[in-house]
Amino acid sequence: AMDLAYVCEWEKRPKSNHCPSVPLVCAWSCRNLIAFTTDLKNEEEKDLTHMVHIIDTEHPWDVYSVNSGHAEVITCLEWDQSGSRLLSADADGHIKCWSMTDHLANSWENTVGSMVEGDPVVALSWLHNGVKLALHVEKSGASNFGEKFSRVKFSPSLTLFGGKPMEGWIAVTISGLVTVSLLKPNGQVLTSTESLCRLRCRVALADVAFTGGGNIVVATSDGSSTSPVQFYKVCVSVVNEKCKIDTEILPSLFMRCTTDPARKDKYPAITHLKFLARDMSEQVLLCASNQNSSIVECWSLRKEGLPVNNIFQQISPVVGDKQPMILKWRILSATNDLDRVSAVALPKLPISLTNTDLKVANDTKFFPGLGLALAFHDGSVHIVHRLSLQMMAVFYGSSSQRPVDEQAIKRQRTAGPLVHFKAMQLSWTSLALAGIDSHGKLSMLRISPSMGHVLDMNMSLRHLLFLLEYCMVTGYDWWDILLHVQPNMVQNLVEKLHEEYMRQNAALQQVLSTRIVAMKASLCKLSSSTIARVCDYHAKLFLIAISCTLKSLLRPHVLNTPDKSPGDRLTEICSKITDIDIDKVMINLKTEEFVLEMNTLQSLQQLIQWVGDFVLYLLASLPNQGSPVRPGHSFLRDGASLGMFRELMVVIRIWGLLKPSCLPVYTATSDTQDSMSLLFRLLTKLWLCCREENHITEPDDTLIDECCLLPSQLLIPNIDWLPINDGIISKLQNKQLVRLQFGKAPGLVGHAVSSQFDAFVRAPGQPKIDHLRRLHLGAYPTEECKSCTRCGCVTMLKSPNKVTAVKQWEQRWIKNCLCGGLWRRMPLSYS
């Protein structure tokens, strides 16, 4: 049910060394970035530097370490809902907000912050932005995404004019203060601090949750199990340009174990206090411990009718809904005595159970997002149901294999402290668990989608497919789902994903069109039989982006135009007119809509050249279409993509009349050869064979013969395919533990099938290329470059262009690669 995928540890150094901070904290973003803390001892070991480390789960060795500048130990780390900003808070009351520099995952800067001087922060959260998408597990077989994932009515914590959510954060300090900081659109920070209640008392533990009505709920404990766990409602508003905080006391609770005479003094301290989810303020998880053991309880806040004495009922009978109601905490479940809990990780999936009744919850217990993780001091990790606390899966670390005989137990007790997780986080789909242990080492655990239960292959595939669809709809990164995809599942998952996508309405298909292509590409990397299609999918992403950019440059000649844009009319005319002569297609278009400035046309030449080269490469490879190992193979039967190439060739032909130097350059054997006309004619014939997805016909012999002659008429270009990614995911499929070291790229043997790709990968001494600008960078680039964390695409960090049209192209991938992956800065001499 759970196994170790990889571990990553620090290089052992004698004097200066990373050691885990106390308390240790970590956080996992929806972009699959993990942030965690360590303390760096200096050589004299007099003082500590408090470090924040950020890693991408696909390249865990490529750690970005930053001196946080916090004077005291870091107590909290929190990602925002976009996964691009990080909050850190310390034991001196300082809170810092970190943002990506130039959208790079390995370059961060502290932009703004707030503080409550000298008051340690015990709980921290971003304000809720009002976006909540619920998963309906029981409807995972439905065809419509709208039934599987529904937008829940949820109010933001604070809104600006027009209902836009205001960004900011809330923190709770050890002395019972609540502080709220609001980020104004102009970059200023509004901060306000208020006491949670009139009688301030020590707060050892706290957590923050949000209600659908836009309020905030804070839970606090002074650390003693004999004291009540207090709850407060916090309302934030802006009055006269100032932040105003109002607080109200809610019903409190005493842990059940302290009211049980047999256990009254057994668990003196509350060690963990967590709401089950940030947007689930009605359910809370509590853990009380002693030196050796713990007990965990799950509580739920419910509305209950207040019983009315018979005397009052006779005077004023209760009619219908008028019965007085009261909010009351009720215990849902509790565990038996457990080993001492060292860390808790809660699921982030907003699963919508039709009923919080435990019977219903147990019916869907095979779904991963229903479990929470408990780590113990003996090194083991348990996944338990988040409502019933029943065991679902267990992982025994190397030190927690339970010995059978008593002698072994005695030896184990005297062997010294065991290695255990001091901080833990579940991924956003709950299929992976990251733990930082008492040596500062990062462990990545796979959690089976079946949660330890034997499920047939179809059910496991359905779970993975459902979560892939969820990531497609939300825009979250899906790396943790790929951990579970075996080579024999790839073909099935790609086909099913396509089927589900085709069932959606046209508008949603258009929104998700690039994301599904990126998803298919990442899946196809995991199987030797589909790896050649990875190049095709990345080329398709590039084609879609070029098509959108070039069409967006077209402008209607007169302002009072009909509904359709020039780009839409181009598509419509090219699909209607099936003529193989490019000039006859061109005559049907209003050429005045295609007029652009000369320097704009020239600046687009590299993109135009790629279109021309790719069409030539595809047509020349048509005679070899029996070999699916060749990149480009899937384009030969993809009517939609061939149609896009055909439209672009028409546009390029018109632009060539305005500025001949922007046309693609071909090396032809004859000076009189009209290369564009020839390629358009062959491309149209091929497109006619497969333009209807359900009626694909084989190309006739004359077309294949003409394509066979192409290499003797034109020089066939080498296409610069993307490099095989150097990430970890393809090395984890054999379920063998991979050992890594921070700061040191692994010398692992690559994917078993990468040898098939040797013809398409540039050798170290060959010239490099900017994959998105299609510019040659030379064998040893002098320009700083960035690469994608997912597909390995490389492009220059700074733009050499000043033309607006090219800047528009670059804006498409400024924050993310075309495949959706994040950028990371590369060393200058990348190989």
Secondary structure as the mmCIF struct_conf table of DSSP 4:
data_model
#
loop_
_struct_conf.conf_type_id
_struct_conf.id
_struct_conf.beg_label_comp_id
_struct_conf.beg_label_asym_id
_struct_conf.beg_label_seq_id
_struct_conf.end_label_comp_id
_struct_conf.end_label_asym_id
_struct_conf.end_label_seq_id
STRN STRN1 MET A 2 GLU A 9
HELX_LH_PP_P HELX_LH_PP_P1 TRP A 10 LYS A 12
BEND BEND1 PRO A 14 SER A 16
STRN STRN2 ASN A 17 PRO A 20
BEND BEND2 VAL A 22 PRO A 23
STRN STRN3 CYS A 26 TRP A 28
TURN_TY1_P TURN_TY1_P1 CYS A 30 ARG A 31
BEND BEND3 ASN A 32 ASN A 32
STRN STRN4 LEU A 33 LYS A 41
TURN_TY1_P TURN_TY1_P2 GLU A 43 GLU A 44
BEND BEND4 LYS A 46 ASP A 47
STRN STRN5 LEU A 48 ASP A 56
TURN_TY1_P TURN_TY1_P3 THR A 57 GLU A 58
STRN STRN6 HIS A 59 ASN A 67
BEND BEND5 ALA A 71 GLU A 72
STRN STRN7 ILE A 74 TRP A 79
TURN_TY1_P TURN_TY1_P4 GLN A 81 SER A 82
BEND BEND6 GLY A 83 SER A 84
STRN STRN8 ARG A 85 ASP A 90
TURN_TY1_P TURN_TY1_P5 ALA A 91 ASP A 92
BEND BEND7 GLY A 93 GLY A 93
STRN STRN9 HIS A 94 MET A 100
BEND BEND8 THR A 101 THR A 101
TURN_TY1_P TURN_TY1_P6 ASP A 102 HIS A 103
STRN STRN10 LEU A 104 LEU A 104
TURN_TY1_P TURN_TY1_P7 ALA A 105 ASN A 106
STRN STRN11 TRP A 108 MET A 115
TURN_TY1_P TURN_TY1_P8 GLU A 117 GLY A 118
STRN STRN12 VAL A 121 TRP A 126
HELX_LH_PP_P HELX_LH_PP_P2 LEU A 127 HIS A 128
BEND BEND9 GLY A 130 GLY A 130
STRN STRN13 LEU A 133 LEU A 135
HELX_RH_3T_P HELX_RH_3T_P1 VAL A 137 LYS A 139
TURN_TY1_P TURN_TY1_P9 SER A 140 GLY A 141
BEND BEND10 SER A 143 SER A 143
HELX_RH_AL_P HELX_RH_AL_P1 PHE A 145 LYS A 148
STRN STRN14 PHE A 149 ARG A 151
BEND BEND11 SER A 157 LEU A 158
STRN STRN15 THR A 159 THR A 159
HELX_RH_3T_P HELX_RH_3T_P2 PHE A 161 GLY A 163
HELX_LH_PP_P HELX_LH_PP_P3 LYS A 164 LYS A 164
STRN STRN16 PRO A 165 PRO A 165
HELX_LH_PP_P HELX_LH_PP_P4 MET A 166 MET A 166
STRN STRN17 GLU A 167 THR A 173
TURN_TY1_P TURN_TY1_P10 ILE A 174 SER A 175
BEND BEND12 GLY A 176 GLY A 176
STRN STRN18 LEU A 177 LEU A 183
TURN_TY1_P TURN_TY1_P11 PRO A 185 ASN A 186
BEND BEND13 GLY A 187 GLY A 187
STRN STRN19 VAL A 189 SER A 195
BEND BEND14 LEU A 196 LEU A 199
BEND BEND15 ALA A 204 ALA A 204
STRN STRN20 LEU A 205 PHE A 210
TURN_TY1_P TURN_TY1_P12 GLY A 212 GLY A 213
BEND BEND16 GLY A 214 GLY A 214
STRN STRN21 ILE A 216 SER A 221
BEND BEND17 GLY A 223 GLY A 223
STRN STRN22 SER A 224 SER A 224
TURN_TY1_P TURN_TY1_P13 SER A 225 THR A 226
BEND BEND18 SER A 227 SER A 227
HELX_LH_PP_P HELX_LH_PP_P5 PRO A 228 PRO A 228
STRN STRN23 VAL A 229 VAL A 239
TURN_TY1_P TURN_TY1_P14 ASN A 240 GLU A 241
STRN STRN24 LYS A 242 LEU A 253
HELX_RH_AL_P HELX_RH_AL_P2 ARG A 256 THR A 259
BEND BEND19 ASP A 260 ASP A 260
HELX_RH_3T_P HELX_RH_3T_P3 PRO A 261 ARG A 263
TURN_TY1_P TURN_TY1_P15 LYS A 264 LYS A 266
STRN STRN25 ALA A 269 ALA A 277
TURN_TY1_P TURN_TY1_P16 ARG A 278 ASP A 279
STRN STRN26 MET A 280 SER A 289
BEND BEND20 GLN A 291 ASN A 292
STRN STRN27 SER A 293 GLY A 305
HELX_LH_PP_P HELX_LH_PP_P6 LEU A 306 PRO A 307
HELX_RH_AL_P HELX_RH_AL_P3 ASN A 310 ILE A 315
BEND BEND21 SER A 316 SER A 316
HELX_RH_3T_P HELX_RH_3T_P4 GLY A 320 LYS A 322
BEND BEND22 GLN A 323 GLN A 323
STRN STRN28 MET A 325 ALA A 334
STRN STRN29 LEU A 338 ASP A 339
HELX_LH_PP_P HELX_LH_PP_P7 ARG A 340 ARG A 340
STRN STRN30 VAL A 341 ALA A 345
STRN STRN31 ILE A 351 ILE A 351
BEND BEND23 THR A 354 THR A 354
HELX_RH_AL_P HELX_RH_AL_P4 LEU A 358 ASP A 363
TURN_TY1_P TURN_TY1_P17 THR A 364 PHE A 366
BEND BEND24 PHE A 367 PHE A 367
HELX_RH_3T_P HELX_RH_3T_P5 PRO A 368 LEU A 370
STRN STRN32 GLY A 371 PHE A 376
TURN_TY1_P TURN_TY1_P18 HIS A 377 ASP A 378
BEND BEND25 GLY A 379 GLY A 379
STRN STRN33 VAL A 381 HIS A 385
TURN_TY1_P TURN_TY1_P19 ARG A 386 SER A 388
STRN STRN34 MET A 391 PHE A 395
HELX_RH_3T_P HELX_RH_3T_P6 SER A 398 SER A 400
HELX_LH_PP_P HELX_LH_PP_P8 GLN A 401 PRO A 403
BEND BEND26 VAL A 404 ASP A 405
HELX_RH_AL_P HELX_RH_AL_P5 GLU A 406 ARG A 413
TURN_TY1_P TURN_TY1_P20 THR A 414 THR A 414
BEND BEND27 ALA A 415 ALA A 415
HELX_LH_PP_P HELX_LH_PP_P9 PRO A 417 VAL A 419
STRN STRN35 PHE A 421 LEU A 426
TURN_TY1_P TURN_TY1_P21 TRP A 428 THR A 429
BEND BEND28 SER A 430 LEU A 431
STRN STRN36 ALA A 432 ASP A 437
TURN_TY1_P TURN_TY1_P22 SER A 438 HIS A 439
BEND BEND29 GLY A 440 GLY A 440
STRN STRN37 LEU A 442 ILE A 447
TURN_TY1_P TURN_TY1_P23 PRO A 449 GLY A 452
BEND BEND30 HIS A 453 HIS A 453
HELX_RH_AL_P HELX_RH_AL_P6 MET A 457 THR A 474
HELX_RH_AL_P HELX_RH_AL_P7 TRP A 479 LEU A 482
TURN_TY1_P TURN_TY1_P24 LEU A 483 HIS A 484
HELX_RH_AL_P HELX_RH_AL_P8 PRO A 487 MET A 502
TURN_TY1_P TURN_TY1_P25 ARG A 503 ARG A 503
BEND BEND31 GLN A 504 GLN A 504
HELX_RH_AL_P HELX_RH_AL_P9 ALA A 506 CYS A 524
TURN_TY1_P TURN_TY1_P26 LYS A 525 LEU A 526
TURN_TY1_P TURN_TY1_P27 SER A 528 ILE A 531
HELX_RH_AL_P HELX_RH_AL_P10 ALA A 532 SER A 552
TURN_TY1_P TURN_TY1_P28 LEU A 553 LEU A 553
BEND BEND32 HIS A 557 ASN A 560
BEND BEND33 ASP A 563 LYS A 564
HELX_RH_AL_P HELX_RH_AL_P11 PRO A 566 LYS A 576
BEND BEND34 ILE A 580 ILE A 580
HELX_RH_AL_P HELX_RH_AL_P12 ILE A 582 ILE A 587
TURN_TY1_P TURN_TY1_P29 ASN A 588 ASN A 588
BEND BEND35 LEU A 589 LEU A 589
HELX_RH_3T_P HELX_RH_3T_P7 THR A 591 PHE A 594
HELX_RH_AL_P HELX_RH_AL_P13 MET A 598 SER A 603
TURN_TY1_P TURN_TY1_P30 LEU A 604 LEU A 604
HELX_RH_AL_P HELX_RH_AL_P14 GLN A 605 ALA A 620
TURN_TY1_P TURN_TY1_P31 SER A 621 SER A 621
HELX_RH_3T_P HELX_RH_3T_P8 LEU A 622 ASN A 624
TURN_TY1_P TURN_TY1_P32 GLN A 625 GLY A 626
TURN_TY1_P TURN_TY1_P33 PRO A 628 VAL A 629
BEND BEND36 ARG A 630 ARG A 630
TURN_TY1_P TURN_TY1_P34 PRO A 631 GLY A 632
HELX_RH_3T_P HELX_RH_3T_P9 HIS A 633 ARG A 637
HELX_RH_AL_P HELX_RH_AL_P15 GLY A 639 LEU A 658
HELX_RH_3T_P HELX_RH_3T_P10 PRO A 660 CYS A 662
BEND BEND37 LEU A 663 LEU A 663
HELX_LH_PP_P HELX_LH_PP_P10 PRO A 664 VAL A 665
STRN STRN38 ALA A 668 ALA A 668
BEND BEND38 THR A 669 THR A 669
TURN_TY1_P TURN_TY1_P35 ASP A 671 THR A 672
HELX_RH_AL_P HELX_RH_AL_P16 SER A 675 CYS A 690
BEND BEND39 ARG A 691 GLU A 692
TURN_TY1_P TURN_TY1_P36 GLU A 693 ASN A 694
BEND BEND40 HIS A 695 HIS A 695
HELX_LH_PP_P HELX_LH_PP_P11 GLU A 698 ASP A 700
HELX_RH_AL_P HELX_RH_AL_P17 ASP A 701 GLN A 713
STRN STRN39 LEU A 714 LEU A 714
HELX_LH_PP_P HELX_LH_PP_P12 LEU A 715 ILE A 719
HELX_LH_PP_P HELX_LH_PP_P13 TRP A 721 ASN A 725
BEND BEND41 ILE A 728 ILE A 728
HELX_RH_3T_P HELX_RH_3T_P11 ILE A 729 LYS A 731
BEND BEND42 LEU A 732 LEU A 732
TURN_TY1_P TURN_TY1_P37 GLN A 733 ASN A 734
STRN STRN40 VAL A 738 GLN A 741
TURN_TY1_P TURN_TY1_P38 PHE A 742 GLY A 743
STRN STRN41 LYS A 744 LYS A 744
TURN_TY1_P TURN_TY1_P39 ALA A 752 VAL A 753
HELX_RH_3T_P HELX_RH_3T_P12 SER A 754 PHE A 760
BEND BEND43 VAL A 761 VAL A 761
TURN_TY1_P TURN_TY1_P40 PRO A 764 GLY A 765
BEND BEND44 GLN A 766 GLN A 766
HELX_LH_PP_P HELX_LH_PP_P14 PRO A 767 PRO A 767
STRN STRN42 LYS A 768 ASP A 770
TURN_TY1_P TURN_TY1_P41 HIS A 771 ARG A 774
STRN STRN43 LEU A 775 GLY A 778
BEND BEND45 ALA A 779 TYR A 780
BEND BEND46 GLU A 783 GLU A 783
STRN STRN44 CYS A 785 CYS A 788
TURN_TY1_P TURN_TY1_P42 THR A 789 CYS A 791
STRN STRN45 VAL A 794 MET A 796
BEND BEND47 LEU A 797 LYS A 798
HELX_RH_AL_P HELX_RH_AL_P18 THR A 804 GLN A 811
TURN_TY1_P TURN_TY1_P43 ARG A 812 TRP A 813
BEND BEND48 ILE A 814 ASN A 816
TURN_TY1_P TURN_TY1_P44 LEU A 818 CYS A 819
BEND BEND49 GLY A 820 GLY A 820
HELX_LH_PP_P HELX_LH_PP_P15 GLY A 821 LEU A 822
STRN STRN46 TRP A 823 ARG A 825
TURN_TY1_P TURN_TY1_P45 LEU A 828 SER A 829
#
